[in-house]
Structure formats: structure tokens, C-alpha cells
Amino acid sequence: MRKKDALLRHFILVFTAYTLILYQQLMGGLRKRYANKSLTTFADTLEAFLTGISYHFLGWLAKNLEVFAAHKAERGFVWG
């Protein structure tokens, strides 16, 4: 079983992430950028959020492939 402090940090992180997703759903920020339908459920909003994160990561990866490959190589993984 997890220690009490680790469990508390986990719940704080989950609550913060949940609150961020709900805030984005209520304010409509994700719908404007990453969806062409209304985000009425938490699952739809979460999918739009993950789409946005993936979009930004892939853009960064295209510009910084060498940095990412070096990072993976330091940890013993082969990239590419």
C-alpha cells in the first residue's frame, strides 16, 4: 500500500487535473482549438485535451528530433 503522503499527492494531482478539464469544458477553450463539436461530456473534453497535447508534442518533436533521440539514448532506448 502507498504511504499516506504519496496517496495524498496522488489525489491532489487527480483533483487538479480533473478541475483543469472541467474548467476547459466550461470555458470552451478546447472546443475552439481542437474540436468541431460541442464538448458536453468529460470524456469528449479529455479527448480534445489529449489531442491538443499530442499536436503540440508532435510539433516540438519535428523541430527537436535530435534532442529527443539523445534523451532516449541516455536512458538506454533506441529511437528511430
C-alpha positions as a Markdown table, in Angstrom:
| # | Residue | x | y | z |
|---|---|---|---|---|
| 1 | Met | 0.0 | 0.0 | 0.0 |
| 2 | Arg | 1.2 | 3.5 | -0.7 |
| 3 | Lys | 2.4 | 5.7 | 2.0 |
| 4 | Lys | 0.0 | 8.4 | 3.2 |
| 5 | Asp | 1.9 | 11.3 | 1.7 |
| 6 | Ala | 2.2 | 9.6 | -1.7 |
| 7 | Leu | -1.5 | 8.9 | -1.7 |
| 8 | Leu | -2.3 | 12.5 | -0.7 |
| 9 | Arg | -0.1 | 13.8 | -3.6 |
| 10 | His | -1.8 | 11.4 | -6.0 |
| 11 | Phe | -5.3 | 12.7 | -5.0 |
| 12 | Ile | -4.2 | 16.3 | -5.3 |
| 13 | Leu | -2.8 | 15.7 | -8.8 |
| 14 | Val | -6.0 | 13.9 | -9.9 |
| 15 | Phe | -8.2 | 16.6 | -8.4 |
| 16 | Thr | -6.2 | 19.3 | -10.1 |
| 17 | Ala | -6.2 | 17.6 | -13.5 |
| 18 | Tyr | -10.0 | 16.9 | -13.2 |
| 19 | Thr | -10.6 | 20.6 | -12.3 |
| 20 | Leu | -8.5 | 21.8 | -15.3 |
| 21 | Ile | -10.5 | 19.6 | -17.7 |
| 22 | Leu | -13.8 | 20.8 | -16.3 |
| 23 | Tyr | -12.7 | 24.4 | -16.4 |
| 24 | Gln | -11.7 | 24.0 | -20.1 |
| 25 | Gln | -15.1 | 22.3 | -20.8 |
| 26 | Leu | -17.0 | 25.2 | -19.2 |
| 27 | Met | -14.9 | 28.0 | -20.8 |
| 28 | Gly | -14.9 | 26.4 | -24.2 |
| 29 | Gly | -11.2 | 26.9 | -24.8 |
| 30 | Leu | -10.5 | 23.3 | -26.1 |
| 31 | Arg | -13.6 | 23.4 | -28.4 |
| 32 | Lys | -12.3 | 26.5 | -30.1 |
| 33 | Arg | -8.9 | 24.9 | -30.9 |
| 34 | Tyr | -9.2 | 21.2 | -31.1 |
| 35 | Ala | -12.9 | 20.1 | -31.7 |
| 36 | Asn | -15.6 | 20.8 | -34.2 |
| 37 | Lys | -18.4 | 19.5 | -32.0 |
| 38 | Ser | -19.6 | 20.6 | -28.6 |
| 39 | Leu | -17.8 | 19.0 | -25.7 |
| 40 | Thr | -20.6 | 18.0 | -23.4 |
| 41 | Thr | -19.1 | 15.1 | -21.6 |
| 42 | Phe | -15.9 | 14.8 | -19.6 |
| 43 | Ala | -14.7 | 12.1 | -22.0 |
| 44 | Asp | -15.1 | 14.3 | -25.0 |
| 45 | Thr | -13.3 | 17.2 | -23.3 |
| 46 | Leu | -10.5 | 14.9 | -22.1 |
| 47 | Glu | -10.1 | 13.6 | -25.7 |
| 48 | Ala | -9.8 | 17.2 | -27.0 |
| 49 | Phe | -7.2 | 18.0 | -24.3 |
| 50 | Leu | -5.1 | 14.9 | -25.3 |
| 51 | Thr | -5.4 | 15.8 | -29.0 |
| 52 | Gly | -4.0 | 19.3 | -28.1 |
| 53 | Ile | -1.2 | 17.9 | -26.1 |
| 54 | Ser | -0.3 | 15.4 | -28.9 |
| 55 | Tyr | -0.5 | 18.2 | -31.5 |
| 56 | His | 2.0 | 20.3 | -29.6 |
| 57 | Phe | 4.3 | 17.4 | -28.8 |
| 58 | Leu | 4.5 | 16.3 | -32.4 |
| 59 | Gly | 5.3 | 19.8 | -33.5 |
| 60 | Trp | 8.0 | 20.1 | -30.9 |
| 61 | Leu | 9.3 | 16.6 | -31.9 |
| 62 | Ala | 9.6 | 17.6 | -35.6 |
| 63 | Lys | 11.8 | 20.5 | -34.6 |
| 64 | Asn | 13.8 | 18.7 | -31.9 |
| 65 | Leu | 14.2 | 15.1 | -33.0 |
| 66 | Glu | 17.9 | 15.0 | -32.2 |
| 67 | Val | 17.3 | 16.3 | -28.6 |
| 68 | Phe | 14.6 | 13.7 | -28.1 |
| 69 | Ala | 16.7 | 10.9 | -29.5 |
| 70 | Ala | 19.6 | 11.9 | -27.3 |
| 71 | His | 17.3 | 11.9 | -24.3 |
| 72 | Lys | 16.1 | 8.4 | -25.1 |
| 73 | Ala | 19.6 | 7.2 | -25.7 |
| 74 | Glu | 20.8 | 8.4 | -22.3 |
| 75 | Arg | 18.1 | 6.1 | -20.8 |
| 76 | Gly | 19.1 | 3.1 | -22.9 |
| 77 | Phe | 16.4 | 3.2 | -25.5 |
| 78 | Val | 16.7 | 3.4 | -29.3 |
| 79 | Trp | 14.7 | 6.0 | -31.1 |
| 80 | Gly | 14.3 | 5.9 | -34.9 |
